[in-house]
């Protein structure tokens, strides 16, 4: 299985940002073993990176790999939606790729 | 912040938009450092307003701008605005215009919402863009589209409010456009106005007697004055939005007491020594009474004294006008070649009245005439509603006054004998002088009569004179001293004219 490359865009160290980071780490640990990399980008410090990806909402999670590219917005508190959204989806027999 | 061109109205400073006519009805411009909501139905000109707000900032005040687009991708906007004369790519290269591209992604249907969020990234990008070019103007077009990208209406409304608040702190002036579903009714979809709108401008694109009629209205400016009501506007190639300010135009136009020749010595005498420099003469007459001849003499008279003349012809082609004028001994072709005369010939139906008005304004601005002739105003009347026509006449009257032109308009009366005319009733109060040309039936003959009905600010002759037309032009002769009812039709021989007839005429 390809390694998951995940980029999480947050705007500053707000409670919502902290929630999103914690939720993401938790979901990855539970479902992806070690097969993932997380990059956290604070768009307050790097607005040009938000510009490059044309991000509007924060938090935004981009799954760069494996394809297809996915974008999730919100603090990732609705675990089931995150799993489906990232094509991890343990509740369905379909393979992630 | 770069320098801003402001004027102090009440306590709220205004930022001039540069949109022709708008600043007049806005009593100076948009409230500075505030957000103004520009609401309109599809195709009402919202995006043009937003882009022009930035374009004018760049062109007239050297102020940079940021354009946030939620709907069209930047490349579409760049392409669409070229026809309005705005080279956005060049401004981008010069660091005067920056796009924040928030238009939908190809993969936006993949967007999954997994909890609470905000538009922090949009705001960060906007702030970054403002800082990059030191912008003082921001356009956000249009917020309706963001509600279709993000379903959580409450969040988006709050975020728009946050953006407006931060724009204020950053001391930029913002135009935010939004959709309306109908011309009259709720200000905007999604209740946007309740959040952002201390200032609301509405663009309308309605039908008035089957004719498209664009108007702009300032609904509110918190804490500062603006003119009320709807004002017509049009979108002109190479220029953008042009608002026709009409009643906002100060009616205390300074009037000149400098007199110039009408081109006909006898008519000058009848007018008390010539016509006034900044006045409009309306020449009213049935077909064939010599209205176009009066236009020709008016222009020839101007050019003889070195004045520049603009002739707007809505009834005849340039070639026909050349030929007519030649028949009266006036060489329009040579006058045009000399650069003192410019003839613009157009079919009334080729454009809306607002577009004609914008063209006329444009020509006056560029050619800078001393005299303006319009032949005939009745031809324009048939392409619009009564209200639209009156607005047109007021608009053109305002240019005449603003540029201190001597103007002559012709109006065609439908009746051959006598003279009832809707046109006259519409516009007679807006013209300074009225000259009547009438056929009179007398002893089994059709003869022609001329009189000066009105001459604002001057004594004038009250007599009705006979005139004839030949290869040298118009010859005004002696008064019909022993007939009455000449102008009302059915002239009767009577040694002494009755004053009561004049009263009837003036009430037309």
Boltz contact constraints between the chains, C-beta under 6 A:
constraints:
  - contact:
      token1: [A, 11]
      token2: [B, 120]
      max_distance: 6.0
  - contact:
      token1: [A, 11]
      token2: [B, 124]
      max_distance: 6.0
  - contact:
      token1: [A, 43]
      token2: [B, 121]
      max_distance: 6.0
  - contact:
      token1: [A, 43]
      token2: [B, 124]
      max_distance: 6.0
  - contact:
      token1: [A, 44]
      token2: [B, 124]
      max_distance: 6.0
  - contact:
      token1: [A, 47]
      token2: [B, 124]
      max_distance: 6.0
  - contact:
      token1: [A, 47]
      token2: [B, 125]
      max_distance: 6.0
  - contact:
      token1: [A, 47]
      token2: [B, 128]
      max_distance: 6.0
  - contact:
      token1: [A, 50]
      token2: [B, 121]
      max_distance: 6.0
  - contact:
      token1: [A, 50]
      token2: [B, 124]
      max_distance: 6.0
  - contact:
      token1: [A, 50]
      token2: [B, 125]
      max_distance: 6.0
  - contact:
      token1: [A, 51]
      token2: [B, 125]
      max_distance: 6.0
  - contact:
      token1: [A, 54]
      token2: [B, 101]
      max_distance: 6.0
  - contact:
      token1: [A, 55]
      token2: [B, 121]
      max_distance: 6.0
  - contact:
      token1: [A, 56]
      token2: [B, 102]
      max_distance: 6.0
  - contact:
      token1: [A, 56]
      token2: [B, 119]
      max_distance: 6.0
  - contact:
      token1: [A, 56]
      token2: [B, 121]
      max_distance: 6.0
  - contact:
      token1: [A, 56]
      token2: [B, 122]
      max_distance: 6.0
  - contact:
      token1: [A, 57]
      token2: [B, 117]
      max_distance: 6.0
  - contact:
      token1: [A, 57]
      token2: [B, 119]
      max_distance: 6.0
  - contact:
      token1: [A, 58]
      token2: [B, 120]
      max_distance: 6.0
  - contact:
      token1: [A, 58]
      token2: [B, 121]
      max_distance: 6.0
  - contact:
      token1: [A, 70]
      token2: [B, 110]
      max_distance: 6.0
  - contact:
      token1: [A, 71]
      token2: [B, 111]
      max_distance: 6.0
  - contact:
      token1: [A, 72]
      token2: [B, 112]
      max_distance: 6.0
  - contact:
      token1: [A, 72]
      token2: [B, 114]
      max_distance: 6.0
  - contact:
      token1: [A, 73]
      token2: [B, 113]
      max_distance: 6.0
  - contact:
      token1: [A, 73]
      token2: [B, 117]
      max_distance: 6.0
  - contact:
      token1: [A, 74]
      token2: [B, 113]
      max_distance: 6.0
  - contact:
      token1: [A, 74]
      token2: [B, 114]
      max_distance: 6.0
  - contact:
      token1: [A, 74]
      token2: [B, 115]
      max_distance: 6.0
  - contact:
      token1: [A, 74]
      token2: [B, 117]
      max_distance: 6.0
  - contact:
      token1: [A, 75]
      token2: [B, 115]
      max_distance: 6.0
  - contact:
      token1: [A, 75]
      token2: [B, 116]
      max_distance: 6.0
  - contact:
      token1: [A, 76]
      token2: [B, 114]
      max_distance: 6.0
  - contact:
      token1: [A, 76]
      token2: [B, 115]
      max_distance: 6.0
  - contact:
      token1: [A, 77]
      token2: [B, 115]
      max_distance: 6.0
  - contact:
      token1: [A, 78]
      token2: [B, 114]
      max_distance: 6.0
  - contact:
      token1: [A, 78]
      token2: [B, 115]
      max_distance: 6.0
  - contact:
      token1: [A, 81]
      token2: [B, 112]
      max_distance: 6.0
  - contact:
      token1: [A, 81]
      token2: [B, 114]
      max_distance: 6.0
  - contact:
      token1: [A, 82]
      token2: [B, 114]
      max_distance: 6.0
  - contact:
      token1: [A, 85]
      token2: [B, 112]
      max_distance: 6.0
